[in-house]
Structure formats: C-alpha cells, structure tokens
Amino acid sequence: MGDLLSWLFSFFLLVSVLGTILYQLMCLADLEHDYVNPYDSATRINRIVVPEFALQGALCFLHLVTGHWLMFLICLPYLYYNVQVYTDRCHLVHVTEIFNQLPWEKKIRLYKLGYLVILLAFSIFWMVWSIVDE
C-alpha cells in the first residue's frame, strides 16, 4: 500500500510540473499572437519557473527516498538541467529580449513537455504494476 501511495504522490507531482510547463507555453503562445504584452508575459513566466524547479526536485527526491531507482535515474538529467540553468542565472525570461528568445524558449518548454509526458507514462505503468502486484 505504501508503494502505491508513493506512486500516487509521484503522479500528482508530475501532473503539477506538467501544468506549470503548459502554463508557460500558453504565456509564450499568447505573447507570440500579441494577446498580452511582453512585461506581463515575462512576469507570469518568471513567477512560476522556480516552483517548477522545486516541484521537479521534490519529485526526484521522492523517487530517491522511496527506492524507485530507475525513475530516479530517468528524472536525474532533467534535474541536472534545471540546476545548471539556475546556477547560470538563465532561468528567467527578460522583458527586453523576450521576442528574440521566443522560439528558443518555446522549444525548450516543448522538449520539457515531451520528457515529462514520457515520465508520466512510466509513472502510470509502475503505479498499475504496483496495484497488480499487491
């Protein structure tokens, strides 16, 4: 039962990280189609970047603590990328350069989205596996 609860918690953490990435993509799409000004878009994105990093770090730590070694190793490159971006101070979107960075920022978030969807599929598989195993 404890293993199932850890997979459920992992699932909800993954869905919340996916939600933050989708929110950032929506903000970038709104900016691309001129529905919102650059200042508002940059403020919205910058407000949610650090919580995204924290949620993903908590997810990786959860897999480490619960002994889900494969999922921990799969989550580790994304965590390393987030730490690298944060230490280089490249995690924030700048208001003055947001239009120049728009294609690159969208591409990064789309790669993150694909990676997280794969993680979600693995998480659902292991959650179902733990239900069947009990």
C-alpha positions, 0 to 999 in steps of 0.5 A: 500500500505504501508503494502505491501511495508513493506512486500516487504522490509521484503522479500528482507531482508530475501532473503539477510540473506538467501544468506549470510547463503548459502554463508557460507555453500558453504565456509564450503562445499568447505573447507570440499572437500579441494577446498580452504584452511582453512585461506581463508575459515575462512576469507570469513566466518568471513567477512560476519557473522556480516552483517548477524547479522545486516541484521537479526536485521534490519529485526526484527526491521522492523517487530517491527516498522511496527506492524507485531507482530507475525513475530516479535515474530517468528524472536525474538529467532533467534535474541536472538541467534545471540546476545548471540553468539556475546556477547560470542565472538563465532561468528567467525570461527578460522583458527586453529580449523576450521576442528574440528568445521566443522560439528558443524558449518555446522549444525548450518548454516543448522538449520539457513537455515531451520528457515529462509526458514520457515520465508520466507514462512510466509513472502510470505503468509502475503505479498499475504494476504496483496495484497488480502486484499487491 
